[in-house]
Amino acid sequence: MLPYAVAAWLFGIGLYGIATSRNFIHLVGCLGVCQSATYVLLLGLGYRWGSIAPIFYDHPPGTPAVDPVMQALVLTDIVVGATLTALLLVLTIQAYKRGGSLDPEKLRPMRAGGKSGRDPGPSRVSDAERSVS
């Protein structure tokens, strides 16, 4: 029961951090905490008391071993988590460059056409709209 309780606690703490975050970098870190809950949960599911590592070179057949599939899933989860974290941090940098802030409340919606929301600029009217008026 301990791995499940730890996984639930980590996930709850991460969700609380996501809900109360006022900074994109803090948000990415809290998402990493949520993802670490999946590591603990998968390892808790694959662990067997009194078992050995899944290397059967010098052990007789029928020796209990931990589940190697869960270990492979955790390694895959770590790689996916690192990739996702890197992507989110790059998006955070781009949001800071365009909006000038890391606070989600202070960022204005990004407008189409590459404008950053600082200056609306002149309105662009298409040729079809000009011919109608």
ABEGO torsion letter per residue (X at the ends): XAAAAAAAAAAAAAAAAAAABABAAAAAAAAAAAAAAAAAAAAAAABBBGBBBBBAAABBBGBBBBBAAAAAAAAAAAAAAAAAAAAAAAAAAAAAAAAGBABAAABBBBBBGGBAGABAEBBBBBAAAAAAX
